[in-house]
Amino acid sequence: MADYFLPVYVVIRGEKSRKEYAALLQRHRAAVIIQKRMKTVLARNRMKSINGAAVVIQSCKNCVLEMQG
């Protein structure tokens, strides 16, 4: 009959390991989300900068064409 039961310390150690793993997994997921959001913010800022530069270039081009024509 004793073969079917695990010692108490084995159960407690297993539970502790599962909790530690769950905490580690949660921290990893949080880190992934933070990295994803930062990547999005940086890409958005870069796109705004490129778009602003394109507007300046186009307006400058139009000014030059108006002066020539």
C-alpha positions as protocol buffer text, in pm:
chain_id: "A"
residue {
  index: 1
  type: MET
  ca { x: 0 y: 0 z: 0 }
}
residue {
  index: 2
  type: ALA
  ca { x: 288 y: 240 z: 75 }
}
residue {
  index: 3
  type: ASP
  ca { x: 411 y: 208 z: -285 }
}
residue {
  index: 4
  type: TYR
  ca { x: 121 y: 420 z: -409 }
}
residue {
  index: 5
  type: PHE
  ca { x: 194 y: 726 z: -193 }
}
residue {
  index: 6
  type: LEU
  ca { x: 474 y: 976 z: -243 }
}
residue {
  index: 7
  type: PRO
  ca { x: 663 y: 1107 z: 55 }
}
residue {
  index: 8
  type: VAL
  ca { x: 542 y: 1448 z: 172 }
}
residue {
  index: 9
  type: TYR
  ca { x: 872 y: 1621 z: 96 }
}
residue {
  index: 10
  type: VAL
  ca { x: 852 y: 1505 z: -267 }
}
residue {
  index: 11
  type: VAL
  ca { x: 506 y: 1657 z: -306 }
}
residue {
  index: 12
  type: ILE
  ca { x: 614 y: 1983 z: -141 }
}
residue {
  index: 13
  type: ARG
  ca { x: 933 y: 2006 z: -349 }
}
residue {
  index: 14
  type: GLY
  ca { x: 735 y: 1942 z: -667 }
}
residue {
  index: 15
  type: GLU
  ca { x: 480 y: 2210 z: -578 }
}
residue {
  index: 16
  type: LYS
  ca { x: 758 y: 2458 z: -502 }
}
residue {
  index: 17
  type: SER
  ca { x: 924 y: 2381 z: -836 }
}
residue {
  index: 18
  type: ARG
  ca { x: 596 y: 2431 z: -1023 }
}
residue {
  index: 19
  type: LYS
  ca { x: 539 y: 2767 z: -853 }
}
residue {
  index: 20
  type: GLU
  ca { x: 892 y: 2883 z: -933 }
}
residue {
  index: 21
  type: TYR
  ca { x: 850 y: 2776 z: -1295 }
}
residue {
  index: 22
  type: ALA
  ca { x: 515 y: 2958 z: -1320 }
}
residue {
  index: 23
  type: ALA
  ca { x: 673 y: 3277 z: -1182 }
}
residue {
  index: 24
  type: LEU
  ca { x: 963 y: 3247 z: -1425 }
}
residue {
  index: 25
  type: LEU
  ca { x: 724 y: 3191 z: -1716 }
}
residue {
  index: 26
  type: GLN
  ca { x: 517 y: 3494 z: -1616 }
}
residue {
  index: 27
  type: ARG
  ca { x: 829 y: 3713 z: -1597 }
}
residue {
  index: 28
  type: HIS
  ca { x: 942 y: 3587 z: -1938 }
}
residue {
  index: 29
  type: ARG
  ca { x: 603 y: 3666 z: -2091 }
}
residue {
  index: 30
  type: ALA
  ca { x: 609 y: 4011 z: -1933 }
}
residue {
  index: 31
  type: ALA
  ca { x: 956 y: 4072 z: -2078 }
}
residue {
  index: 32
  type: VAL
  ca { x: 839 y: 3965 z: -2423 }
}
residue {
  index: 33
  type: ILE
  ca { x: 541 y: 4202 z: -2404 }
}
residue {
  index: 34
  type: ILE
  ca { x: 764 y: 4492 z: -2295 }
}
residue {
  index: 35
  type: GLN
  ca { x: 1008 y: 4422 z: -2579 }
}
residue {
  index: 36
  type: LYS
  ca { x: 723 y: 4401 z: -2829 }
}
residue {
  index: 37
  type: ARG
  ca { x: 576 y: 4733 z: -2719 }
}
residue {
  index: 38
  type: MET
  ca { x: 914 y: 4907 z: -2723 }
}
residue {
  index: 39
  type: LYS
  ca { x: 979 y: 4774 z: -3074 }
}
residue {
  index: 40
  type: THR
  ca { x: 640 y: 4912 z: -3181 }
}
residue {
  index: 41
  type: VAL
  ca { x: 711 y: 5254 z: -3029 }
}
residue {
  index: 42
  type: LEU
  ca { x: 1054 y: 5274 z: -3192 }
}
residue {
  index: 43
  type: ALA
  ca { x: 914 y: 5169 z: -3530 }
}
residue {
  index: 44
  type: ARG
  ca { x: 633 y: 5425 z: -3502 }
}
residue {
  index: 45
  type: ASN
  ca { x: 879 y: 5703 z: -3413 }
}
residue {
  index: 46
  type: ARG
  ca { x: 1106 y: 5604 z: -3701 }
}
residue {
  index: 47
  type: MET
  ca { x: 810 y: 5607 z: -3941 }
}
residue {
  index: 48
  type: LYS
  ca { x: 705 y: 5953 z: -3822 }
}
residue {
  index: 49
  type: SER
  ca { x: 1059 y: 6078 z: -3873 }
}
residue {
  index: 50
  type: ILE
  ca { x: 1080 y: 5934 z: -4225 }
}
residue {
  index: 51
  type: ASN
  ca { x: 737 y: 6070 z: -4311 }
}
residue {
  index: 52
  type: GLY
  ca { x: 836 y: 6415 z: -4183 }
}
residue {
  index: 53
  type: ALA
  ca { x: 1155 y: 6407 z: -4388 }
}
residue {
  index: 54
  type: ALA
  ca { x: 959 y: 6309 z: -4699 }
}
residue {
  index: 55
  type: VAL
  ca { x: 724 y: 6605 z: -4650 }
}
residue {
  index: 56
  type: VAL
  ca { x: 1020 y: 6843 z: -4620 }
}
residue {
  index: 57
  type: ILE
  ca { x: 1188 y: 6700 z: -4930 }
}
residue {
  index: 58
  type: GLN
  ca { x: 868 y: 6718 z: -5135 }
}
residue {
  index: 59
  type: SER
  ca { x: 788 y: 7074 z: -5027 }
}
residue {
  index: 60
  type: CYS
  ca { x: 1144 y: 7180 z: -5104 }
}
residue {
  index: 61
  type: LYS
  ca { x: 1119 y: 7016 z: -5446 }
}
residue {
  index: 62
  type: ASN
  ca { x: 794 y: 7199 z: -5514 }
}
residue {
  index: 63
  type: CYS
  ca { x: 950 y: 7532 z: -5413 }
}
residue {
  index: 64
  type: VAL
  ca { x: 1239 y: 7477 z: -5653 }
}
residue {
  index: 65
  type: LEU
  ca { x: 1003 y: 7382 z: -5936 }
}
residue {
  index: 66
  type: GLU
  ca { x: 793 y: 7695 z: -5874 }
}
residue {
  index: 67
  type: MET
  ca { x: 1104 y: 7914 z: -5888 }
}
residue {
  index: 68
  type: GLN
  ca { x: 1212 y: 7757 z: -6218 }
}
residue {
  index: 69
  type: GLY
  ca { x: 871 y: 7765 z: -6382 }
}
